[in-house]
Amino acid sequence: MGQKIRVLNMKEVKQILSMSDVLGLVERAFKERGLKHVQMPPKSYLFSQKFGGDLRVMPAYLKELDEIGVKLVSVYPGNPSKYGLPTVLATIVLFDPETGAPISYMDGTCITAMRTAAASGVAVKYLARKDARVLGMIGAGYQSVFQLDAINKVMKIESVKIFDLIEKEAENLAVLARKKFGLNARVVTTAEDAVRSSDVLVTVTPTRTPVVKREWVTEGMHINAVGADAPGKEELEAGILKRARIVIDDWEQASHSGEINVPVSKGMITKASIYAEIGEIVAGAKPGRVSADEITMFDTTGLAIQDIITAWRVYEMAEEKGIGREFEPLYCEP
Ligand SMILES: NC(=O)c1ccc[n+]([C@@H]2O[C@H](COP(=O)([O-])OP(=O)(O)OC[C@H]3O[C@@H](n4cnc5c(N)ncnc54)[C@H](O)[C@@H]3O)[C@@H](O)[C@H]2O)c1
């Protein structure tokens, strides 16, 4: 009968993955994309106005690696306060590339957070100044600690400033930053404080009203705009994009739902305003940062290839170490 299916829960996935691994995997996924070795239709969305969330379907095939799968992910910003659940919840299904048979169902919540953070890490590696030392963070929710973990692995952080609308969240993240990563982290009480004189800025909120003002951003800064991943979401004033070298992960996704989606819909930004896809930079087709005083901005929407390459590593390691459970699927007899 069919191949066995390995099932992994969030704890098991987390036990297998390290951020260093995910940084390498995401960089490889971007490179494969830059070399045009992947199939990845843009993610498709279902919106629930009644409950204030959305469900996305994200398929990908990395052809050189023979890795194929789909992520199903929902984003419900009311979850943490209403139900104590994460805003972002995901499941990943992997398939045997030869037969199309499903071979693994695994939780994708942790993978989503880790690969999102790893994308930020890769962007910092290629786009931030080498002497960047001060990190500003706006948004201290579920994703933020993963962001810190990844960026800490690619940047010599001397200090971190954290701002969140909910001060307690910012305090919790500062405590984690100190305890887990030994970082010099402090809470600031305005978004402006988090931005001014930071070398690298990460925005990771679900806001629809830009929280970063043009005049706070100075030459030489690199910004990872992470939070905007659905139509109407926007964290940076459009004037910042006008001043910055803009790098995206994918035009279809970014113009539909990334940081640039609102300015694109208003005609303030066009495809011609974009410098590169991150994959082109990682694959060596275009240089990353070219001068110390330019402002760079990475608009990351999250690519299915990041999830699928990471999930395959989890699957292979789980097979090797016997982690998770296996079951034999029973296919319907004709
Ligand atoms: N780009 C990607 O690949 C990707 C991946 C995962 C999540 N996301 C997005 O990142 C965002 C954050 O996700 P999360 O799971 O951390 O959510 P979360 O709900 O756990 O945390 C969001 C935090 O942002 C804070 N916040 C909201 N508005 C703010 C504002 N104007 N100023 C300062 N702080 C503000 C909230 O108080 C909260 O602490 C969401 O929009 C999510 O959809 C993007």
The ligand as an ORCA input file, in Angstrom:
! r2SCAN-3c Opt
* xyz 0 1
  N       6.397     38.596      6.370
  C       6.216     37.386      6.820
  O       6.720     36.405      6.274
  C       5.390     37.195      8.062
  C       5.383     35.947      8.708
  C       4.662     35.810      9.899
  C       3.941     36.877     10.393
  N       3.926     38.059      9.712
  C       3.159     39.210     10.194
  O       3.878     39.818     11.243
  C       2.951     40.521     12.082
  C       3.224     40.159     13.540
  O       2.973     38.790     13.731
  P       3.012     38.160     15.213
  O       2.740     36.719     15.032
  O       4.231     38.586     15.940
  O       1.739     38.906     15.846
  P       1.394     39.168     17.378
  O      -0.056     39.483     17.393
  O       1.903     38.065     18.221
  O       2.263     40.472     17.742
  C       2.077     41.738     17.162
  C       2.578     42.791     18.147
  O       2.533     44.065     17.488
  C       2.096     45.024     18.447
  N       1.564     46.174     17.702
  C       0.433     46.243     16.964
  N       0.348     47.459     16.400
  C       1.428     48.169     16.784
  C       1.889     49.487     16.534
  N       1.226     50.325     15.763
  N       3.051     49.872     17.116
  C       3.759     49.034     17.902
  N       3.366     47.770     18.193
  C       2.216     47.351     17.624
  C       1.052     44.286     19.271
  O       0.854     44.931     20.513
  C       1.702     42.906     19.401
  O       2.507     42.805     20.543
  C       1.559     40.138     11.603
  O       1.068     41.152     10.746
  C       1.800     38.871     10.807
  O       0.821     38.639      9.839
  C       4.651     38.239      8.572
*
